[in-house]
């Protein structure tokens, strides 16, 4: 297992789901972890859950001044971006304002973080994307396009930011609060059906994605890569 003892790690979007499992995994591996998200209440709940003297910072990635103040205020060993709010739906039904909001949140938020971050040589930046970049859905066209744009950004940044390493982790269907709008029975049926269609025969758990993020951060020969963790969803 990778060790991150005494390394400074920032997880943007680190308050629930993948964004909670990831800082927890880093903290258990010895890192000094800072989690940033828009909701101060959710951040405190996450910090209490994780323990390990995790630091919290309220941050809206749409606020470039706040992003620059946090990211350039110290040198980081590893930075992870999993923050996003992406309204979805078919292109001809999704309002343009909602489309702009999705792009603003997931793409431009990550872009601002990448632009501002001071990361030590040999450290890493990891963006969480999604398998819709390679397995598009007729009802989530924009999300697939945003994920593909982020993965292209990763490849370019790996060249520009070298020797800082830049990678993407691309999840499939993961059991997170994203699905909290469903009632318990509907959600359980959805996960069972979705998992049954995958070669893995189950949906993902947040820890599966956190494991991949720690691999990307801790493996010095990995850069410019998209690590797909989708239970085989992109090939099924």
N, C-alpha and C positions, 0 to 999 in steps of 0.2 A: 504494500500500500504506500502511496506517496505520502511524504511528511511535509508539512508546511510550518514547522515550528518557528514561531516568532516572525513569520512573514505577515505583511500587511495586505489584507484582502478586502476589497470593496465589492459588495453585491448590490447592484441597483435593481430595485424591484424585489427586495428580499424580505417580504412579509407574509407570503402565503404560497402554498403549492410548491412548484419548482423553486421559486424564490425564497422559500423557507427551508426546504431540504438542502439547498446548496450551501448557504452560510452555516447551517448546522454541521454538514459534512466537513467543511473547512475548519470550523472550530474544534471538532473532535480530532482533526488531524494536526492540531497545535497552532493554527493561525490566529492572529489578532484580527478579528472580523469587524467590519463596519457594514451595516445594512442601511440602505436608503430607499425610501418610498414616499408617496404623497401623504399617506395617513399616519399621523403621529400615534394614534391609538393602536392601529394594527402593528406598527413598528414595536411599540412597547410590549404588546402581547407576544410578538415573535421573539423579542429579546428575552422575555421571561421564560419562554418555552426552550430556547436554545441554551441560556446560561452562558458560562465561560466569559463573563464580562463583555459581552457583545456591545459595541457602540451603535447608536442609532442616529440617523440624520433625516429629517423631513426634507424631501426633494421632489420637485416637479421638473422632469426633464425637458419640459417646454420652456423653462426659465433659464436661458443661456447664462445669465450672470450667476445664478445660483449653482449651475453645473460647473462653471469655470472656477468659482470660489472653492467648491468642494474638491474637484478633481485636481486642480493645480496647487492646492494648498499643501500637499505633501507628496512624496514619491511612494507609489504603490508597487507591490510585488505582483499582484494579480487583480484584474478588474473583470467583473462579470455583469452583463446586462441581460436581465430577463423581464424588464418592465414593458408593459404594453397594454393598451386598451383598444381593441380593434373591432368596431362594429362590422357585422358581416351581412351577406346577402347577395343575390344576383346583381350584376352590374347595373342592369336596367331598372332595378327596384331600389337599390341602395342610394340614398340621397347623396349629393355631391359633398355636402358639409360633413356627413358621416364618413365618406370616403377620405376627405382631406384630414379628418380627425384621426382616422386609423393610420394613415401614412405619417402624420405628425408624431403620433405616440410611439409607434414601433420603429419606423425608419429614422426619422429626424432626431428622436430622442437618443437612439444608439449612436447616431452620427455625432451629435454634440458631445456625448461622453467620450467617444474615440478621439475627437478633435482636442478636447481639453485635458485628457488624462496624462499625467506624468508617471510613466511606468519604467521601472529599472530595466537595464539591458538584460535580456534573458528572461524577463518576466512575461506576463501574458495578458491579452485581452480576449475574452470569450463572449460571443453574442449567441443568445438562444433564439433560434429561428423556428422552423417547423417543416414537416415533410410535405406539406402542400406545395412547396417550391418545386418538387419533382413529381408529385402525384396530385395534379389539380382537381378541384371539385367545382362542378357547375354552379354551386351555391356559395362558394367561398373564393371566387376568382381573385379578388383584391388581396386577400390574405396570402395566397400563393405567390402573387407578384411581389408583395412586400418581402416575404421570406427569401425569394430568389434575389431580390435587390440587395438584401443584407448579406447573403452568401457571396455575391459578386463583390460587395464592398470588402468583405473579409479577405478575399484573395488579393485585392489591390492593396489593402492596408498592410498585409503581411509583407509586401515588398517595401512600401513606404516607411513603415515603422520598424523594420529590421534594425537591430537584433531583438526587439520585442516581438513575441510570437502572437499571431492573431488567428483565431479559429472560430468556427461556428459549431454549435451542438443543435441538431435538428430532431426534436421529438415527434412522435406520432400521437395517438390518443392516449392521454395520461389522466389518471384519476386525481383531479385537482378541484378546487372550488369553482373553477370555470363552469362546471356543470351544475352548480348549486341551484340554478333556477328550476331544475326538474324536481318532482317529488321523489321520495326514496325508491319507490317501486319502479318508476319509469327510468330513473337513473341506473338502478341495478340491472334492469332488462337491457338498457342501452349498452352498458359495459359488457354484459354477457354476450350480446349479439356481436358487438364490435370485436371483442377478444376472440370469439369463435371463428371469425373470418381471417384472423392473422396466423401466420406460421407459428408464432410464439404461443398461441391459444390463450392469451390474456392481454389486457390492456396494460399500459405502463403505470408505474408508480413514481412519484416525485424523486425517490431515492435513485431510481434507474438513471434519471437524467443528471442528478447531482454526481453520480459516479463518473459519468462521461465528462462533465465539466472538470472534475478533479483530474481526470486523465489528461485532458487538454492542457490544463494549467501545469501539471507536474511532469509532462513528457517533453524534454527539451528538443526533440527532433521532430515535433509536430507543429507545423505552422501552415497557414493558407488552406487548411482542411475543413471540410464539413463532416462532422461525425454524426451519422444517422442512428438514432435510437428509437425505432418505431415498431419493434416487434415483427418486422418484415412487411409493414404496411405499404412501403413504396414498391414492393415487388409482387404483392398479393393481387 
